[in-house]
């Protein structure tokens, strides 16, 4: 059975970076859409375009490739945390960019290590983690 690739996406102010956990491929996109003064998301369409560029850099732009699963990590902490609307917007942007399933991890957690990513990837097949 073909499985979807697992991608870990870190969003920080001004950029988004992605890691394909199975292959170790990395990609990064700089965009002002990730640098709004009050939150990480500026223009929704630009954020979607940035996420699409990330997926294309990792080779997921082809129509014959299975859509990946993504864990989107919003790294910088916001005073009071992220609202449900902001979290839902990031999830929607990643789905529109071409992911099959999107899970969110907000700023309360530090960036994940390779060992933690391997554990999360293993758990994806058994249960749903970090969903909103």
Chimera marker file (.cmm) of the C-alpha trace (Angstrom):
<marker_set name="trace">
<marker id="1" x="0.000" y="0.000" z="0.000" r="1" g="1" b="0" radius="0.5"/>
<marker id="2" x="1.324" y="3.418" z="-0.896" r="1" g="1" b="0" radius="0.5"/>
<marker id="3" x="1.516" y="5.756" z="2.064" r="1" g="1" b="0" radius="0.5"/>
<marker id="4" x="1.496" y="9.512" z="2.034" r="1" g="1" b="0" radius="0.5"/>
<marker id="5" x="4.754" y="11.271" z="2.722" r="1" g="1" b="0" radius="0.5"/>
<marker id="6" x="5.016" y="13.038" z="6.078" r="1" g="1" b="0" radius="0.5"/>
<marker id="7" x="6.186" y="16.658" z="5.958" r="1" g="1" b="0" radius="0.5"/>
<marker id="8" x="7.114" y="18.808" z="8.951" r="1" g="1" b="0" radius="0.5"/>
<marker id="9" x="6.585" y="22.522" z="8.257" r="1" g="1" b="0" radius="0.5"/>
<marker id="10" x="7.940" y="25.220" z="10.583" r="1" g="1" b="0" radius="0.5"/>
<marker id="11" x="6.483" y="28.687" z="10.185" r="1" g="1" b="0" radius="0.5"/>
<marker id="12" x="8.481" y="31.540" z="11.672" r="1" g="1" b="0" radius="0.5"/>
<marker id="13" x="8.245" y="35.251" z="11.070" r="1" g="1" b="0" radius="0.5"/>
<marker id="14" x="8.995" y="35.925" z="7.399" r="1" g="1" b="0" radius="0.5"/>
<marker id="15" x="9.566" y="32.338" z="6.264" r="1" g="1" b="0" radius="0.5"/>
<marker id="16" x="8.370" y="28.761" z="6.209" r="1" g="1" b="0" radius="0.5"/>
<marker id="17" x="10.622" y="25.725" z="6.022" r="1" g="1" b="0" radius="0.5"/>
<marker id="18" x="9.752" y="22.103" z="5.378" r="1" g="1" b="0" radius="0.5"/>
<marker id="19" x="11.375" y="18.743" z="5.996" r="1" g="1" b="0" radius="0.5"/>
<marker id="20" x="10.290" y="15.529" z="4.269" r="1" g="1" b="0" radius="0.5"/>
<marker id="21" x="10.801" y="13.151" z="7.190" r="1" g="1" b="0" radius="0.5"/>
<marker id="22" x="11.326" y="9.957" z="5.146" r="1" g="1" b="0" radius="0.5"/>
<marker id="23" x="13.836" y="11.362" z="2.681" r="1" g="1" b="0" radius="0.5"/>
<marker id="24" x="15.430" y="14.182" z="4.675" r="1" g="1" b="0" radius="0.5"/>
<marker id="25" x="14.815" y="16.684" z="1.858" r="1" g="1" b="0" radius="0.5"/>
<marker id="26" x="14.513" y="20.288" z="2.994" r="1" g="1" b="0" radius="0.5"/>
<marker id="27" x="12.899" y="23.349" z="1.446" r="1" g="1" b="0" radius="0.5"/>
<marker id="28" x="12.399" y="26.956" z="2.534" r="1" g="1" b="0" radius="0.5"/>
<marker id="29" x="10.354" y="29.901" z="1.325" r="1" g="1" b="0" radius="0.5"/>
<marker id="30" x="10.788" y="33.547" z="2.283" r="1" g="1" b="0" radius="0.5"/>
<marker id="31" x="7.596" y="35.568" z="2.094" r="1" g="1" b="0" radius="0.5"/>
<marker id="32" x="6.156" y="38.728" z="3.563" r="1" g="1" b="0" radius="0.5"/>
<marker id="33" x="2.880" y="36.806" z="3.914" r="1" g="1" b="0" radius="0.5"/>
<marker id="34" x="4.368" y="35.181" z="7.037" r="1" g="1" b="0" radius="0.5"/>
<marker id="35" x="5.312" y="38.526" z="8.609" r="1" g="1" b="0" radius="0.5"/>
<marker id="36" x="2.127" y="40.324" z="9.614" r="1" g="1" b="0" radius="0.5"/>
<marker id="37" x="2.700" y="42.596" z="12.655" r="1" g="1" b="0" radius="0.5"/>
<marker id="38" x="0.033" y="40.934" z="14.827" r="1" g="1" b="0" radius="0.5"/>
<marker id="39" x="0.204" y="37.301" z="13.667" r="1" g="1" b="0" radius="0.5"/>
<marker id="40" x="2.089" y="34.982" z="11.341" r="1" g="1" b="0" radius="0.5"/>
<marker id="41" x="-0.449" y="35.077" z="8.516" r="1" g="1" b="0" radius="0.5"/>
<marker id="42" x="-0.810" y="38.146" z="6.366" r="1" g="1" b="0" radius="0.5"/>
<marker id="43" x="-2.532" y="37.513" z="3.034" r="1" g="1" b="0" radius="0.5"/>
<marker id="44" x="-4.163" y="34.071" z="2.842" r="1" g="1" b="0" radius="0.5"/>
<marker id="45" x="-3.548" y="33.676" z="-0.911" r="1" g="1" b="0" radius="0.5"/>
<marker id="46" x="0.149" y="34.489" z="-0.520" r="1" g="1" b="0" radius="0.5"/>
<marker id="47" x="0.458" y="31.976" z="2.321" r="1" g="1" b="0" radius="0.5"/>
<marker id="48" x="-1.145" y="29.301" z="0.117" r="1" g="1" b="0" radius="0.5"/>
<marker id="49" x="1.285" y="30.206" z="-2.677" r="1" g="1" b="0" radius="0.5"/>
<marker id="50" x="4.212" y="29.949" z="-0.245" r="1" g="1" b="0" radius="0.5"/>
<marker id="51" x="3.072" y="26.525" z="0.947" r="1" g="1" b="0" radius="0.5"/>
<marker id="52" x="2.647" y="25.409" z="-2.693" r="1" g="1" b="0" radius="0.5"/>
<marker id="53" x="6.224" y="26.489" z="-3.443" r="1" g="1" b="0" radius="0.5"/>
<marker id="54" x="7.398" y="24.423" z="-0.462" r="1" g="1" b="0" radius="0.5"/>
<marker id="55" x="5.540" y="21.343" z="-1.710" r="1" g="1" b="0" radius="0.5"/>
<marker id="56" x="6.856" y="21.845" z="-5.253" r="1" g="1" b="0" radius="0.5"/>
<marker id="57" x="10.434" y="22.105" z="-3.963" r="1" g="1" b="0" radius="0.5"/>
<marker id="58" x="9.902" y="18.750" z="-2.238" r="1" g="1" b="0" radius="0.5"/>
<marker id="59" x="8.563" y="17.217" z="-5.464" r="1" g="1" b="0" radius="0.5"/>
<marker id="60" x="4.847" y="17.170" z="-4.684" r="1" g="1" b="0" radius="0.5"/>
<marker id="61" x="3.743" y="19.360" z="-7.572" r="1" g="1" b="0" radius="0.5"/>
<marker id="62" x="3.217" y="16.445" z="-9.956" r="1" g="1" b="0" radius="0.5"/>
<marker id="63" x="-0.340" y="15.214" z="-10.436" r="1" g="1" b="0" radius="0.5"/>
<marker id="64" x="0.668" y="11.559" z="-10.063" r="1" g="1" b="0" radius="0.5"/>
<marker id="65" x="2.216" y="11.970" z="-6.598" r="1" g="1" b="0" radius="0.5"/>
<marker id="66" x="0.148" y="11.072" z="-3.568" r="1" g="1" b="0" radius="0.5"/>
<marker id="67" x="-0.751" y="14.105" z="-1.457" r="1" g="1" b="0" radius="0.5"/>
<marker id="68" x="1.432" y="14.420" z="1.651" r="1" g="1" b="0" radius="0.5"/>
<marker id="69" x="0.419" y="14.689" z="5.289" r="1" g="1" b="0" radius="0.5"/>
<marker id="70" x="1.758" y="17.756" z="7.053" r="1" g="1" b="0" radius="0.5"/>
<marker id="71" x="2.484" y="18.787" z="10.612" r="1" g="1" b="0" radius="0.5"/>
<marker id="72" x="2.505" y="22.591" z="10.640" r="1" g="1" b="0" radius="0.5"/>
<marker id="73" x="4.376" y="24.097" z="13.585" r="1" g="1" b="0" radius="0.5"/>
<marker id="74" x="3.782" y="27.773" z="14.366" r="1" g="1" b="0" radius="0.5"/>
<marker id="75" x="7.059" y="28.491" z="16.148" r="1" g="1" b="0" radius="0.5"/>
<marker id="76" x="6.975" y="32.079" z="17.467" r="1" g="1" b="0" radius="0.5"/>
<marker id="77" x="4.804" y="32.573" z="20.500" r="1" g="1" b="0" radius="0.5"/>
<marker id="78" x="2.039" y="35.113" z="20.362" r="1" g="1" b="0" radius="0.5"/>
<marker id="79" x="0.821" y="36.925" z="23.456" r="1" g="1" b="0" radius="0.5"/>
<marker id="80" x="-2.280" y="34.999" z="24.444" r="1" g="1" b="0" radius="0.5"/>
<marker id="81" x="-1.553" y="32.259" z="21.884" r="1" g="1" b="0" radius="0.5"/>
<marker id="82" x="-3.055" y="31.798" z="18.457" r="1" g="1" b="0" radius="0.5"/>
<marker id="83" x="-6.802" y="32.081" z="18.012" r="1" g="1" b="0" radius="0.5"/>
<marker id="84" x="-8.877" y="29.257" z="16.574" r="1" g="1" b="0" radius="0.5"/>
<marker id="85" x="-9.404" y="31.370" z="13.459" r="1" g="1" b="0" radius="0.5"/>
<marker id="86" x="-5.650" y="31.731" z="12.908" r="1" g="1" b="0" radius="0.5"/>
<marker id="87" x="-5.076" y="28.012" z="13.432" r="1" g="1" b="0" radius="0.5"/>
<marker id="88" x="-7.919" y="27.154" z="11.081" r="1" g="1" b="0" radius="0.5"/>
<marker id="89" x="-6.520" y="29.559" z="8.456" r="1" g="1" b="0" radius="0.5"/>
<marker id="90" x="-3.106" y="27.857" z="8.513" r="1" g="1" b="0" radius="0.5"/>
<marker id="91" x="-4.721" y="24.432" z="8.285" r="1" g="1" b="0" radius="0.5"/>
<marker id="92" x="-6.905" y="25.584" z="5.376" r="1" g="1" b="0" radius="0.5"/>
<marker id="93" x="-3.943" y="27.164" z="3.577" r="1" g="1" b="0" radius="0.5"/>
<marker id="94" x="-1.934" y="23.933" z="3.771" r="1" g="1" b="0" radius="0.5"/>
<marker id="95" x="-4.905" y="21.856" z="2.573" r="1" g="1" b="0" radius="0.5"/>
<marker id="96" x="-5.453" y="24.239" z="-0.342" r="1" g="1" b="0" radius="0.5"/>
<marker id="97" x="-1.743" y="24.061" z="-1.173" r="1" g="1" b="0" radius="0.5"/>
<marker id="98" x="-2.095" y="20.322" z="-1.786" r="1" g="1" b="0" radius="0.5"/>
<marker id="99" x="-1.906" y="18.284" z="1.416" r="1" g="1" b="0" radius="0.5"/>
<marker id="100" x="-4.194" y="15.370" z="2.170" r="1" g="1" b="0" radius="0.5"/>
<marker id="101" x="-4.191" y="15.820" z="5.952" r="1" g="1" b="0" radius="0.5"/>
<marker id="102" x="-2.877" y="18.681" z="8.108" r="1" g="1" b="0" radius="0.5"/>
<marker id="103" x="-2.125" y="18.714" z="11.813" r="1" g="1" b="0" radius="0.5"/>
<marker id="104" x="-1.128" y="21.768" z="13.839" r="1" g="1" b="0" radius="0.5"/>
<marker id="105" x="1.375" y="22.307" z="16.604" r="1" g="1" b="0" radius="0.5"/>
<marker id="106" x="1.408" y="25.772" z="18.114" r="1" g="1" b="0" radius="0.5"/>
<marker id="107" x="4.096" y="27.786" z="19.826" r="1" g="1" b="0" radius="0.5"/>
<marker id="108" x="3.848" y="26.108" z="23.242" r="1" g="1" b="0" radius="0.5"/>
<marker id="109" x="6.173" y="23.360" z="21.947" r="1" g="1" b="0" radius="0.5"/>
<marker id="110" x="9.796" y="23.913" z="20.849" r="1" g="1" b="0" radius="0.5"/>
<marker id="111" x="10.797" y="22.771" z="17.331" r="1" g="1" b="0" radius="0.5"/>
<marker id="112" x="10.771" y="18.984" z="17.110" r="1" g="1" b="0" radius="0.5"/>
<marker id="113" x="13.958" y="16.933" z="16.937" r="1" g="1" b="0" radius="0.5"/>
<marker id="114" x="14.534" y="14.178" z="14.372" r="1" g="1" b="0" radius="0.5"/>
<marker id="115" x="13.753" y="11.506" z="16.988" r="1" g="1" b="0" radius="0.5"/>
<marker id="116" x="10.484" y="13.227" z="17.917" r="1" g="1" b="0" radius="0.5"/>
<marker id="117" x="9.544" y="13.523" z="14.230" r="1" g="1" b="0" radius="0.5"/>
<marker id="118" x="10.183" y="9.809" z="13.718" r="1" g="1" b="0" radius="0.5"/>
<marker id="119" x="7.930" y="9.017" z="16.678" r="1" g="1" b="0" radius="0.5"/>
<marker id="120" x="5.171" y="11.315" z="15.375" r="1" g="1" b="0" radius="0.5"/>
<marker id="121" x="5.447" y="9.729" z="11.926" r="1" g="1" b="0" radius="0.5"/>
<marker id="122" x="5.087" y="6.271" z="13.451" r="1" g="1" b="0" radius="0.5"/>
<marker id="123" x="2.003" y="7.367" z="15.385" r="1" g="1" b="0" radius="0.5"/>
<marker id="124" x="0.308" y="8.840" z="12.288" r="1" g="1" b="0" radius="0.5"/>
<marker id="125" x="-0.692" y="5.375" z="11.183" r="1" g="1" b="0" radius="0.5"/>
<marker id="126" x="-2.275" y="4.525" z="14.528" r="1" g="1" b="0" radius="0.5"/>
<marker id="127" x="-3.974" y="7.635" z="15.811" r="1" g="1" b="0" radius="0.5"/>
<marker id="128" x="-4.551" y="11.292" z="15.028" r="1" g="1" b="0" radius="0.5"/>
<marker id="129" x="-2.155" y="13.625" z="16.829" r="1" g="1" b="0" radius="0.5"/>
<marker id="130" x="-2.055" y="17.406" z="17.079" r="1" g="1" b="0" radius="0.5"/>
<marker id="131" x="-5.239" y="18.056" z="15.122" r="1" g="1" b="0" radius="0.5"/>
<marker id="132" x="-7.417" y="21.032" z="15.739" r="1" g="1" b="0" radius="0.5"/>
<link id1="1" id2="2" r="1" g="1" b="0" radius="0.2"/>
<link id1="2" id2="3" r="1" g="1" b="0" radius="0.2"/>
<link id1="3" id2="4" r="1" g="1" b="0" radius="0.2"/>
<link id1="4" id2="5" r="1" g="1" b="0" radius="0.2"/>
<link id1="5" id2="6" r="1" g="1" b="0" radius="0.2"/>
<link id1="6" id2="7" r="1" g="1" b="0" radius="0.2"/>
<link id1="7" id2="8" r="1" g="1" b="0" radius="0.2"/>
<link id1="8" id2="9" r="1" g="1" b="0" radius="0.2"/>
<link id1="9" id2="10" r="1" g="1" b="0" radius="0.2"/>
<link id1="10" id2="11" r="1" g="1" b="0" radius="0.2"/>
<link id1="11" id2="12" r="1" g="1" b="0" radius="0.2"/>
<link id1="12" id2="13" r="1" g="1" b="0" radius="0.2"/>
<link id1="13" id2="14" r="1" g="1" b="0" radius="0.2"/>
<link id1="14" id2="15" r="1" g="1" b="0" radius="0.2"/>
<link id1="15" id2="16" r="1" g="1" b="0" radius="0.2"/>
<link id1="16" id2="17" r="1" g="1" b="0" radius="0.2"/>
<link id1="17" id2="18" r="1" g="1" b="0" radius="0.2"/>
<link id1="18" id2="19" r="1" g="1" b="0" radius="0.2"/>
<link id1="19" id2="20" r="1" g="1" b="0" radius="0.2"/>
<link id1="20" id2="21" r="1" g="1" b="0" radius="0.2"/>
<link id1="21" id2="22" r="1" g="1" b="0" radius="0.2"/>
<link id1="22" id2="23" r="1" g="1" b="0" radius="0.2"/>
<link id1="23" id2="24" r="1" g="1" b="0" radius="0.2"/>
<link id1="24" id2="25" r="1" g="1" b="0" radius="0.2"/>
<link id1="25" id2="26" r="1" g="1" b="0" radius="0.2"/>
<link id1="26" id2="27" r="1" g="1" b="0" radius="0.2"/>
<link id1="27" id2="28" r="1" g="1" b="0" radius="0.2"/>
<link id1="28" id2="29" r="1" g="1" b="0" radius="0.2"/>
<link id1="29" id2="30" r="1" g="1" b="0" radius="0.2"/>
<link id1="30" id2="31" r="1" g="1" b="0" radius="0.2"/>
<link id1="31" id2="32" r="1" g="1" b="0" radius="0.2"/>
<link id1="32" id2="33" r="1" g="1" b="0" radius="0.2"/>
<link id1="33" id2="34" r="1" g="1" b="0" radius="0.2"/>
<link id1="34" id2="35" r="1" g="1" b="0" radius="0.2"/>
<link id1="35" id2="36" r="1" g="1" b="0" radius="0.2"/>
<link id1="36" id2="37" r="1" g="1" b="0" radius="0.2"/>
<link id1="37" id2="38" r="1" g="1" b="0" radius="0.2"/>
<link id1="38" id2="39" r="1" g="1" b="0" radius="0.2"/>
<link id1="39" id2="40" r="1" g="1" b="0" radius="0.2"/>
<link id1="40" id2="41" r="1" g="1" b="0" radius="0.2"/>
<link id1="41" id2="42" r="1" g="1" b="0" radius="0.2"/>
<link id1="42" id2="43" r="1" g="1" b="0" radius="0.2"/>
<link id1="43" id2="44" r="1" g="1" b="0" radius="0.2"/>
<link id1="44" id2="45" r="1" g="1" b="0" radius="0.2"/>
<link id1="45" id2="46" r="1" g="1" b="0" radius="0.2"/>
<link id1="46" id2="47" r="1" g="1" b="0" radius="0.2"/>
<link id1="47" id2="48" r="1" g="1" b="0" radius="0.2"/>
<link id1="48" id2="49" r="1" g="1" b="0" radius="0.2"/>
<link id1="49" id2="50" r="1" g="1" b="0" radius="0.2"/>
<link id1="50" id2="51" r="1" g="1" b="0" radius="0.2"/>
<link id1="51" id2="52" r="1" g="1" b="0" radius="0.2"/>
<link id1="52" id2="53" r="1" g="1" b="0" radius="0.2"/>
<link id1="53" id2="54" r="1" g="1" b="0" radius="0.2"/>
<link id1="54" id2="55" r="1" g="1" b="0" radius="0.2"/>
<link id1="55" id2="56" r="1" g="1" b="0" radius="0.2"/>
<link id1="56" id2="57" r="1" g="1" b="0" radius="0.2"/>
<link id1="57" id2="58" r="1" g="1" b="0" radius="0.2"/>
<link id1="58" id2="59" r="1" g="1" b="0" radius="0.2"/>
<link id1="59" id2="60" r="1" g="1" b="0" radius="0.2"/>
<link id1="60" id2="61" r="1" g="1" b="0" radius="0.2"/>
<link id1="61" id2="62" r="1" g="1" b="0" radius="0.2"/>
<link id1="62" id2="63" r="1" g="1" b="0" radius="0.2"/>
<link id1="63" id2="64" r="1" g="1" b="0" radius="0.2"/>
<link id1="64" id2="65" r="1" g="1" b="0" radius="0.2"/>
<link id1="65" id2="66" r="1" g="1" b="0" radius="0.2"/>
<link id1="66" id2="67" r="1" g="1" b="0" radius="0.2"/>
<link id1="67" id2="68" r="1" g="1" b="0" radius="0.2"/>
<link id1="68" id2="69" r="1" g="1" b="0" radius="0.2"/>
<link id1="69" id2="70" r="1" g="1" b="0" radius="0.2"/>
<link id1="70" id2="71" r="1" g="1" b="0" radius="0.2"/>
<link id1="71" id2="72" r="1" g="1" b="0" radius="0.2"/>
<link id1="72" id2="73" r="1" g="1" b="0" radius="0.2"/>
<link id1="73" id2="74" r="1" g="1" b="0" radius="0.2"/>
<link id1="74" id2="75" r="1" g="1" b="0" radius="0.2"/>
<link id1="75" id2="76" r="1" g="1" b="0" radius="0.2"/>
<link id1="76" id2="77" r="1" g="1" b="0" radius="0.2"/>
<link id1="77" id2="78" r="1" g="1" b="0" radius="0.2"/>
<link id1="78" id2="79" r="1" g="1" b="0" radius="0.2"/>
<link id1="79" id2="80" r="1" g="1" b="0" radius="0.2"/>
<link id1="80" id2="81" r="1" g="1" b="0" radius="0.2"/>
<link id1="81" id2="82" r="1" g="1" b="0" radius="0.2"/>
<link id1="82" id2="83" r="1" g="1" b="0" radius="0.2"/>
<link id1="83" id2="84" r="1" g="1" b="0" radius="0.2"/>
<link id1="84" id2="85" r="1" g="1" b="0" radius="0.2"/>
<link id1="85" id2="86" r="1" g="1" b="0" radius="0.2"/>
<link id1="86" id2="87" r="1" g="1" b="0" radius="0.2"/>
<link id1="87" id2="88" r="1" g="1" b="0" radius="0.2"/>
<link id1="88" id2="89" r="1" g="1" b="0" radius="0.2"/>
<link id1="89" id2="90" r="1" g="1" b="0" radius="0.2"/>
<link id1="90" id2="91" r="1" g="1" b="0" radius="0.2"/>
<link id1="91" id2="92" r="1" g="1" b="0" radius="0.2"/>
<link id1="92" id2="93" r="1" g="1" b="0" radius="0.2"/>
<link id1="93" id2="94" r="1" g="1" b="0" radius="0.2"/>
<link id1="94" id2="95" r="1" g="1" b="0" radius="0.2"/>
<link id1="95" id2="96" r="1" g="1" b="0" radius="0.2"/>
<link id1="96" id2="97" r="1" g="1" b="0" radius="0.2"/>
<link id1="97" id2="98" r="1" g="1" b="0" radius="0.2"/>
<link id1="98" id2="99" r="1" g="1" b="0" radius="0.2"/>
<link id1="99" id2="100" r="1" g="1" b="0" radius="0.2"/>
<link id1="100" id2="101" r="1" g="1" b="0" radius="0.2"/>
<link id1="101" id2="102" r="1" g="1" b="0" radius="0.2"/>
<link id1="102" id2="103" r="1" g="1" b="0" radius="0.2"/>
<link id1="103" id2="104" r="1" g="1" b="0" radius="0.2"/>
<link id1="104" id2="105" r="1" g="1" b="0" radius="0.2"/>
<link id1="105" id2="106" r="1" g="1" b="0" radius="0.2"/>
<link id1="106" id2="107" r="1" g="1" b="0" radius="0.2"/>
<link id1="107" id2="108" r="1" g="1" b="0" radius="0.2"/>
<link id1="108" id2="109" r="1" g="1" b="0" radius="0.2"/>
<link id1="109" id2="110" r="1" g="1" b="0" radius="0.2"/>
<link id1="110" id2="111" r="1" g="1" b="0" radius="0.2"/>
<link id1="111" id2="112" r="1" g="1" b="0" radius="0.2"/>
<link id1="112" id2="113" r="1" g="1" b="0" radius="0.2"/>
<link id1="113" id2="114" r="1" g="1" b="0" radius="0.2"/>
<link id1="114" id2="115" r="1" g="1" b="0" radius="0.2"/>
<link id1="115" id2="116" r="1" g="1" b="0" radius="0.2"/>
<link id1="116" id2="117" r="1" g="1" b="0" radius="0.2"/>
<link id1="117" id2="118" r="1" g="1" b="0" radius="0.2"/>
<link id1="118" id2="119" r="1" g="1" b="0" radius="0.2"/>
<link id1="119" id2="120" r="1" g="1" b="0" radius="0.2"/>
<link id1="120" id2="121" r="1" g="1" b="0" radius="0.2"/>
<link id1="121" id2="122" r="1" g="1" b="0" radius="0.2"/>
<link id1="122" id2="123" r="1" g="1" b="0" radius="0.2"/>
<link id1="123" id2="124" r="1" g="1" b="0" radius="0.2"/>
<link id1="124" id2="125" r="1" g="1" b="0" radius="0.2"/>
<link id1="125" id2="126" r="1" g="1" b="0" radius="0.2"/>
<link id1="126" id2="127" r="1" g="1" b="0" radius="0.2"/>
<link id1="127" id2="128" r="1" g="1" b="0" radius="0.2"/>
<link id1="128" id2="129" r="1" g="1" b="0" radius="0.2"/>
<link id1="129" id2="130" r="1" g="1" b="0" radius="0.2"/>
<link id1="130" id2="131" r="1" g="1" b="0" radius="0.2"/>
<link id1="131" id2="132" r="1" g="1" b="0" radius="0.2"/>
</marker_set>
